[in-house]
Amino acid sequence: MGEQPNRKRIRIVLLHDRVLLREGLARLLASDHDFELVAECATTAEAVEKLSGAEADVLLVDLGIAKEFIPCARKAGYRGKFLVVAREIDARSSAIVLSCGASGIFLESD
């Protein structure tokens, strides 16, 4: 099954401070023709800088960074979706990141 020429790929920026997880997600995304990895970032400052020049549809962001980063990215002009990556999460933390503007949360699995 080949890539469809007229199909728009989902452009993604990945923000995670754990290098192994970030690289693993990057490889997984790169292997799927529906996604285009625009940037990989380890810090919020790096992500804000790269967002200004990159057109991204989705920003995958680590839970530990999400609460402070999402409002910062919105203020910087990013209008795409935020998906939060979490090892584990409770109801209170879920409510907080969703109220900050996250579109969804997905759990890391071993």
Summary of the structure (lengths in Angstrom):
residues: 110
radius of gyration: 13.8
end to end distance: 28.7
largest distance: 42.9
contacts: 300
relative contact order: 0.17
helix: 41%
strand: 25%
